[in-house]
Amino acid sequence: MATPFLAGVAVAAAALAGRYGIQAWQAFKARPPQPRMRKFYEGGFQPTMTRREAALILGVRESAAADKVKEAHRKVMVANHPDAGGSHYLASKINEAKDVMLGTKKGSGSAF
């Protein structure tokens, strides 16, 4: 007598689990798509730029080759150039990041 009861409980549990599984799948499919963009560095600038910070600004690895650094610098500068409405401060930091990544030091660092 207990066997049919346990079988009924098992079928009911399987049906409920299936129902909630289907509801969860539909909610997962209906959620808004998340953009697959890289997350950019949200911190402020350090007083003396490090190689890590320079790589974060340019969006390259710390061990990136010179041509990759130059390409990344050009892309970031096109988006933030002062002549196109960008900030002079950000442009100077982007140029400083390129100099740090390429190992060239011009002057005493940032003008700001």
QUIDAHU-V808675 format. One record per residue. RES is the residue in three letters. SS is DSSP state (~ for helix, > for strand, _ for the rest). PSI is psi as a letter, one per 20 degrees, with the letter a starting at -180 (NA if undefined). NEAR is the number of other C-alpha atoms within 12 Angstrom. Layout:
res & ss & psi & near
RES & SS & PSI & NEAR
RES & SS & PSI & NEAR
//
This chain:
res & ss & psi & near
MET & _ & h & 7
ALA & ~ & h & 8
THR & ~ & g & 9
PRO & ~ & h & 10
PHE & ~ & g & 11
LEU & ~ & h & 12
ALA & ~ & g & 13
GLY & ~ & g & 14
VAL & ~ & g & 14
ALA & ~ & g & 14
VAL & ~ & g & 14
ALA & ~ & g & 14
ALA & ~ & g & 14
ALA & ~ & h & 14
ALA & ~ & g & 14
LEU & ~ & g & 14
ALA & ~ & g & 14
GLY & ~ & g & 14
ARG & ~ & g & 14
TYR & ~ & h & 14
GLY & ~ & g & 14
ILE & ~ & g & 14
GLN & ~ & g & 14
ALA & ~ & g & 14
TRP & ~ & g & 13
GLN & ~ & h & 12
ALA & ~ & h & 12
PHE & ~ & g & 12
LYS & ~ & h & 12
ALA & ~ & i & 11
ARG & _ & q & 10
PRO & _ & q & 8
PRO & _ & p & 9
GLN & _ & p & 9
PRO & _ & q & 7
ARG & _ & l & 6
MET & _ & q & 8
ARG & _ & q & 11
LYS & _ & p & 11
PHE & _ & r & 14
TYR & _ & p & 16
GLU & _ & j & 10
GLY & _ & r & 10
GLY & _ & r & 14
PHE & _ & q & 23
GLN & _ & q & 16
PRO & _ & g & 14
THR & _ & p & 18
MET & _ & p & 27
THR & _ & r & 22
ARG & ~ & h & 27
ARG & ~ & g & 23
GLU & ~ & h & 29
ALA & ~ & g & 34
ALA & ~ & h & 34
LEU & ~ & h & 33
ILE & ~ & g & 39
LEU & ~ & i & 38
GLY & _ & k & 31
VAL & _ & r & 30
ARG & _ & r & 19
GLU & _ & h & 24
SER & _ & k & 19
ALA & _ & q & 22
ALA & _ & r & 17
ALA & ~ & h & 21
ASP & ~ & h & 15
LYS & ~ & h & 21
VAL & ~ & g & 33
LYS & ~ & g & 25
GLU & ~ & g & 18
ALA & ~ & h & 28
HIS & ~ & g & 34
ARG & ~ & g & 21
LYS & ~ & g & 20
VAL & ~ & h & 27
MET & ~ & h & 31
VAL & ~ & h & 19
ALA & ~ & h & 19
ASN & ~ & k & 24
HIS & _ & p & 22
PRO & ~ & h & 17
ASP & ~ & i & 12
ALA & ~ & k & 12
GLY & _ & j & 14
GLY & _ & r & 17
SER & _ & p & 17
HIS & ~ & h & 19
TYR & ~ & g & 19
LEU & ~ & h & 26
ALA & ~ & g & 30
SER & ~ & h & 28
LYS & ~ & h & 35
ILE & ~ & g & 39
ASN & ~ & h & 34
GLU & ~ & h & 36
ALA & ~ & g & 41
LYS & ~ & g & 43
ASP & ~ & g & 28
VAL & ~ & g & 33
MET & ~ & h & 35
LEU & ~ & i & 25
GLY & _ & j & 18
THR & _ & p & 16
LYS & _ & p & 16
LYS & _ & o & 16
GLY & _ & b & 9
SER & _ & k & 14
GLY & _ & b & 22
SER & _ & q & 24
ALA & _ & i & 15
PHE & _ & NA & 14
//
